[in-house]
Every structure is written in structure tokens, then in C-alpha cells.
Amino acid sequence: MKTNLVVWVMAGWLFWSLTACGQDTNRFIFLCFGQSNMEGFPGILPQDRGPVDDRFQMLAAVDFPGLGRKKGEWYSAVPPLCRPAAGLCPADYFGRTLVSNLPPNIKVGIINVSIGGCKIELFEKDTFAAYAATAPQWMTNTIYHTYGGNPYQRLVDMARLAQRDGVIKGILLHQGESNTNDKQWPAKVKSIYDNLLKDLHLQAAEVPLLAGELLNADQKGACASMNKIIDQLPATIPTAHVIASQGCPGRPDHLHFTPAGYRELGARYARQMLVLLGYPMPATE
């Protein structure tokens, strides 16, 4: 039994070593997850479709038949970045802002696994199935038919593929509408963050978590009260940073951002990440 354990440990070490050796350290990879705002509200304006700098790419977490994209492969980061039915999201202008402010030899890659309407519990590694079993049918269709029944594992699987090509530098989260006023939300996010770090062999100090506020009270956000809880996240996760949503325009549903709102929110994620990466924060327009 002891011999078998040693063999498995050595095999795992060898696999990790071979993967690390093939990494392009100038390709910065960012994992994105959450609910509908990170997924992207349907409808993409012509100005957001391109052109996109070739240094900004997305690794498809699902198949996009209409766009000729296959799961697990890299493509130019033209929206949608999450799945075919999605739209513009904060990750779009996060990536565009990064590549326009990083040295020309640095590339940026995005992996986005998000599901509209879901609670944070859907990404809890060991207990997600209990939540998924109670989800409405329109959501379970996405959970099971799009993400194979386990969105967390899909994110991990795609991240492992991406680690062959680059280095994970951060995790972006936008979620909370379905957990409004849930005081346990920061602890639940910490559990997910810790599992991602463990499963992907990452160090918290090297992979910060950026969490965006929900549609703000200044836009009459229906779930704006949740921002007080989101703002407490750094007290639970020292490497977490909250991205303010104040002034980011919202839609009449009081839940989702407008394209202009996504552009600004995404740029704010990027400005924070640039500082964390050791680059100057770009001037705001």
C-alpha cells in the first residue's frame, strides 16, 4: 500500500512538472465564475464585437456550434465569452483593458463558467449536488446539458488545460443576487476559493480573488443591499479585493448592467488587477 502511494505521488509530481515546463509565463490566465452578470446579458452591440487584440483570448468552456468554437480550445476573445446564449460581461473589458496596458509580450486568457440565477452554492465542490437537485428546470438544463452536471468541475478541468499554456494570475467573481442578505456568503466564497487553489496547485498570494459589487443603489439595484456583505469579503479572504459598482449604469430590470455598465465594471476589475500585478493603474476616462 505504501509503495502504491509513493508511485501515485511521484506520478502526480511528474505530471505537474511536465505541465509547468510547457507553460508560457507571459500568458496570464484568469478564471471567471458567477451568475448572470458574469455570464453576460444577451445582446451584443456592434461596437463590442471587435476587433479584439489578438493577445486577448478565451478558452471555450463549452461548445459554440454557431461560432465554430470547441470546448477546451483557445479563440479570439470576441463576445460571448461564457456560452452561446450569453452576451457582454465584465470579463470582456477586463481583458481588453489589461492587454492595452500590459507590455506587448504579455497575453491574456479568460475562462468563464457562469450560470444565470444560480446561488453561490452551485460552485461548492462537495455539496453542489444538493443545491442543483432543487434548482428550477431552466437552470438545470444549463447545469446538466451545458456543464455536464458540475460547473465547478468544468471550471477546474478547463483551468488545468489552460495551465499547460499559461499561468493563472487571478480569479474573477460576480455573484450574489441569488444570495442577497446571506451573511454566510463570504464564508461560502472562501470555501470555493480555497478549493480552487488546492485543486489547481495555486498559492493565494499569487492568485487574488476580485469580486464585483452588484448593481448599485445609485442605479436602484434590486439587490444593492448585498453589497454590504460583498464589501466584507476581504475580512474573510485577505487576498480578495472588491470592485465597486457605483456609477455603472443598469438596465430597467434593476439587476443587470447595460453594455456601458459592463465596460466600466470590467475596466475597474482590470485596473485593480494591474496594480496587483505590479503595473501602474491606467488613468480613467
N, C-alpha and C positions, 0 to 999 in steps of 0.2 A: 504494500500500500504506500509506504514511504517513497519507494523508488518511483512509483507511478506519479506521485505528487511532484517529485523533483523533475520528472520528464515534462509534465504539463507546465510547470513554472518556467523551465528552460525554453519550451516551445513558445510560450507567450512572450518571453523576453526577446527571443529571436524574431518573432513576427513584428513586435514593436520596433526593434532595431532596424529591420529592413524597411518598415514604413517610414520611420524617421529619416533614414538615409535618402529616401526618394523625395522628401518634401522640398518645395521651393519656399525658402524662408521669406521671400519677397511677395508671396501671395498670402494676403491677410484674409482669413475666413471668419464670418460672423454668423452665428446661429440665431434665428428669429422664431419666436413662437408666441401664441396668444389666441385671442378670439377675433371677431370680425374686423376691427380696425387694423390689426396686423395682417389679417388675411387680405384686406383690400376691398373697399366698397365697389360693387360692379359699376362699370362705365369708366372708360379711359379717354381722356381728351387727346386730340391730335398732338398737341404740344408736348405731351408726356410719353409719346410712343417712340420718340427718337429724334435724331440719332443719339446713341448712348456710347460713351467712350469704351473702346474695346477692352480696356483694363478693368471694367466693371462687368462681372459675370454672375450668373446664378446657376446653382446645381439643382436641377429639377428633382423635387421630392416625389413627384407623381408624373404620369404621362400627360402630355399636352398634345393629343392627336391633331388638333387643328393647326397647331404651330410646328408640328414635326419634332417635338421635344420628347425625349425618352428619359424615364426615371433613372437617376444616377449619373447623368451626363451634364457637362457644362455648356452653357449657352450665353449669348449676349444678354445682359440684364434689361431687356425690354419688357415692360409690364404686360400681363400679370406675372408676378414672381412666385406666387403661392400655388395656385391651381387654376385651371382654365376658366372657371366661372368667376374668379376674383377680379379685383381692379387695382388701382393705385393704392399704395400703403406707405407707411413711414420708411420701410427698407429701401424704397426706390430712391428717394432723395438723400437718404443716409449714404448710400453707396456713391451716388453722383457727387455729393459734396466731398466725400473722402477723396476720391480719385482726383478731383480738381485741386486738392490742397496737399496731397502727398507727392513725394518725389516720383518722377516718371517711371522709375523701375519697379514701383510698388503696384501690385494688382489687388483687387478686392473681389471676394466671392461671398455670395449670400446663399443661405439655405433657410427656407421658410416653411414651417409646418404649423398652420393655424386653422382653427375651426370656429366659424361664427356661432355665437351664442353659448359657447362652452364655458363651464366653470373651470377654475384652475385645477380642480380635482382630476380632470381628464388627463393631465400630464403627470400625475402621481404614479410612480413606477410600479408600486406594489398593490395599489388599491383602485386603480383607474377602472377596472372591470365592473366594480360595483356601481360606480357612477354611470358608466356607459350603458349599463343594463336599464337604467331609469331614464335615459335621455329620450327626447321625442324622436319620432321616426325620421323626420327630415334631417336631424343631426346624426342619427345612427347610420343613415345611408352614407354620409361622408366618412364617419369613423370607420365603417367596415368595408365599404366599396372603394373608397379612395385611399385610406391609410392602413388597410389590412387589419383593422380592429385595434390597433395600438399606435396612436400618433406619437407617443413618447419614443417608442422603439424605432419608429420610422425616422425620427429626428436623429437618434443615435446612429442608426445604420448609415444614413446619408452623411453624417458628420465623420464617421470612420472612413468612408470612401474619400471624402474631401481631404482628410488628413494625409492621404497618400500624395496629395498635390500641393498642400499648403499648411499653414499654421493657424489654428483657431486663436483669435485675438479678443473675442468678446461675445457676449450673449445679449440679444435684444428681446425685451418682453413688452407687449402691450395687451393687458388683460385686466379685468376687474369689474366690468359692467355686471356680469352674472354673479359676482361675489360681493355686490355692494353692501357695505356696512359689516362685512365679515372680518372681525378683529383677528381671526386666526390666519388671515391671508398672508401676512409676511412670513409666518412660520411655514405655511404650505409652500410658498415660493422658495424658501430656504431649502426645504427638503428636495425639491425638484432640482434646484441649482447644485446642491451637494451631490445628487445622483449623477447629474451630467458630468460634473468634474471627475467623479470616480470612474464612471463608465468610459470616459474618453481620456483618462490619464492626464488630466489638466490640473494646474495649480491656480487657486483662487486669485493670488496676487498677480497672475499673468493673464487672467481671463475675467475682467469685470463684468458685472451684470448691469445693464441700463434698462430701467423701467420707465415707461412714459405714463404721465397722468392721463386720465380720461378727459373727455370733452369738458372744458372748464365752466365754472359758474358764470363767467362773463359771457359765455355763449348759451346760457341757460341749459347747460348739460344736465340731462335727467339723472345721471349717476355721479354728479360732481362731488357729492359728499364722500365718495370713496377715495378721493384724492388725499384726504387727511390720513387715511390708512396707508395708501401707497407712499406718501411722504415719509412714513415711519420706517420704510424698508431698510435704509442704511443702518438703523439701530439694531436690526436683526442680522443683516448681511453687511459686514464692514466694507466689502468690495462692490457694493451696489451704489448706483447713482440714479437719482430721479430726474427725469426730463420734464420740465414744466410745459403745460399746455396753454397757459394763459395767452390770449390773443390769437390762438389758432382757430380760424373760422370753422363753424359747424353747420351741419345740414339741418333742415327743418324737423327731422326726427329727434333731434336733441341727443343723439347717441353717436353719430358718425361725423367725421371731419369732411370738409369739402376737399377737392383737389388742392386748393391753395393751403388748406389746413394740413394736409398730409405732406406737402412740400416743405412747409415751415417746420413741422414737428420732426420730419426726417432730418432736416438740416441741423436741428438742435441736437438730436442724437449724435450726429456726426461731429459737431463742434465739441461736444463733451468727449467723444472718443479720441479726437485728435489730441486734446490735452493729455488724456490718459496714455496715449502712445508717445508722448513727448514732443509733439509738434505744436507750433503756435496756433491759437484759436483764430480762425479767419474772421474778418470784420463782418458784421451783419449789414444787410442792405437797409 
